[in-house]
Amino acid sequence: MAQAAAHLQLRFPQAATPPQFILLPHSCCFLLPHSPAPLHPPPEMDPAPATPRWNLERPYLTGRFHQEAKTAAAAQAPGSKPFSLDSFSRGAGASTGSVIGSFAASVQELLVIDDLLSALVGIEGRYISIKRVRGKEGYVVFQIDSSMDLALQERTREIFPLCEDYVLVSQFVESRSHFKNGLVNHALAAALRAFLLDYQAMVAQLEHQFRLGRLSLQGLWFFCQRMTSSLNALAVLVEKATSNNTSGSATLNLLQSQAKAMGGDSAVRSLLEKMTEYASAAYLRMLERWVYEGVIDDPYGEFFIAENKSLQKESLTQDYDAKYWQQRYSLKEGIPSFLTNVAAIILTTGKYLNVMRECGHNVQVSLENSKLMSFGSNHQYLECIKSAYDFASGELLTLMKDKYDLIGKLRSLKRYLLLDQGDFLVHFMDIAREELTKKPEEISAEKLQSLLDIALRSTAAASDPTHEELICCVERSSLLKKLATLKDLDCACPADKLAAADVDQSMQLSITGLETFCLSNKVQWPLSLVISRKALTKYQLIFRLLFHCKHVSRQLCSAWQIQQVFRSVKILGTPILRSSILCRSMLKFVNSLLHYLTFEVLEPNWHLMHDRLQTARSIDEVIQIHDFFLQKCLKECLLLSPELLVKVEKLKALCLQYATSIQLLMPSIEVTNSENKSKSGKSRSRTNKSQDRDQQLKLTSENVIMSESILKFEAAFNSELQSLAPTLSNSSHAEPYLTHLAQCILGVRIDQ
């Protein structure tokens, strides 16, 4: 050993060996790299800290001290020219002026073996030089003194590829150990370093045999064959990884593809599979934390799941177009090939766990043998992922149904926003009539909320604890305009046509709170995943349609009651009788529409959704079922069929205008009649009352304005109803749900 160290000092006088390095015999004198810095930086540090300068500038930490030391020595010599590795060759032999060709062939063999033992670990010899390939970091070419015996030159050049592959792999190990290259490259570099240690041990054993005089050039070439194919496969691997600058999943995919390409060489394939297993260990640890804890532990951005921290869960209840559930966590490009088929399941599993963690619900995965240590051919990792998904899915669904009462919340929405419990609404419309008849911008939402609370406490809803979550809202636009602003409802009619139809309607009837009033509901996390702002908006659209139909029906009932003062008098041809028939037709139309919406659409669809929710196996399935229910209700309530909806809205507008006109004209008759009653007193005879009523009816029948108004309303209503009937009949062939509505509406038409 002392002789080898003295020989090293003779060749590299500046390369004094520091005490912290281990000196192997002769040409195996190289740096055993320190243990790499911790792969997981402290939380307070930058995710990818910069490599310290001393780790790059101090030659003894790079494994290239045998080159850098000479460079430093040449630079320190006064008047000397900078040392160039490209010009350095033959070492001591060049300094003495002797060439290897001047020795006998047997001596040349010994000299070249001595140099080859150095070249095998990337160190130049006296007659073997290293030339760097310009433009390619880590690429070198070994050259031999041309004066050597030709046969020896040929055998020596056969060993050079092994030397060059070692330098390339060694350079990759050094460069990929920096923080910025990520955990997968760190793990791969560590696995390659372990392989190179075995290789260096082989070189040390060969040198020992050489010192004993038992190694020939042919023997050296023979013993290197075992490492040639393996090191060459690793060199091809690192060359591709370097040229493509791979990291994370790209490195794992490259390892797998290279292993598959070596199907004909079982030893090399086994080596590459082992490298893949080592390199994937860090990646699988990230995967474990995600599928078992819902946490992304990815300091260098290698994991295939990305987190968008700008999206907050509060947006689900505030933003109609909230993308929290779809984009808070999403798949990135570059998924490892062995996880491609289960990437969506992995993403969903972590999302479920993340929801439970944000709810403060600590879950413990009680699964045996659940560690994702490898992804071998037995596919055990797939079973672990599937088990984790089943556990997370079932746990979250149980949490939503039991602790947060998801079904109860949906039932509450049905009770109040779909008017399943209507007694509170009747009371509310009575006490809030004055406020609701104002323009939307003049209505006090606080006053409406107080009136709603009074109505709820005064009816059967008082026993329901969820009634406190109801909120009054007053929109600033009509239902048609609201539909025109929602671009994702898949309406069959362009928004501009909806807006134009609404303008025509607003010219005939001014918009009040009765047309824009709606209810909302307080929804807390995590129920907002299912009942988001978008879902609530769809509920509100249905509520506004139902509420307005209720309002129209109440107005027509008021008009009907006014006309019943004269129901005992039968005078054919009078405006009163004609108006009574028209009012009955309008009431049948509105009530038939309400019956269809409630009992033909909402009720059966809700029960269908409820039954499907009982068998749902994940929260995503629950969201899908609920969204399907709302979309189906919107469609069957004509809210996604603008052509039919516009006609229905025009018919309702005519009904409201008619009811308003009757309430303006008829009370004058009632007032006159009541004033006559008060003057005459109780002693007035029935004959006089009959005479007064006949006189009023005669005056009414002679009222030209009233007669013309009733005829006008009758003609307009019949015309709109006639245009609606064939549209419904024709559409019912393509949309079966319209068959029920057509029967209701056509039934009204036949009665007329």
Secondary structure by P-SEA (a helix, b strand, c coil): caaaaaaaaaaccccccccccccccccccccccccccccccccccccccccccccccccccccaaaaaaaaaaaaaccccccccccccccccccccccccccccaaaaaaaaaaaaaaaaaccccccbbbbbccccccbbbbbccccccaaaaaaaaaaaaaaaaaaaaaaaaaaaccccccaaaaaaaaaaaaaaaaaaaaaaaaaaaaaaccccaaaaaaaaccaaaaaaaaaaaaaaaaaacccaaaaaaaaaaaaaaacccaaaaaaaaaaaaaaaaaaaaaaaaaaccccccccccccccccccccccccccccccccccccccccccccccccccaaaaaaaaaaaaaaaaaacbbbbccccccccccccccaaaaaaaaaaaaaaaaaaaaaaacccaaaaaaaaaaacccccccaaaaaaaaaaccccccccccccaaaaaaaaaaaaaacccccccccccbbbbbbcccaaaaaaacccccccccaaaaaaaaaaaaaacccccccccbbbbbbcccccccccaaaaaaaaaaaaaaaaaaaaaaaaaaaaaaacccccccccccaaaaaaaaaaaaaaaaaaaaaaacccccaaaaaaaaaaaaacccaaaaaaaaaaaaaaaaaaaccccaaaaaaaaaaaaaaaaaaaaaaacaaaaaaaaaaaaaaacccccaaaaaaaaaaaaaaaaacaaaaaaaaaaaaaaaaaaaaaaaaaaaaccccccaaaaaaaaaaaaaac
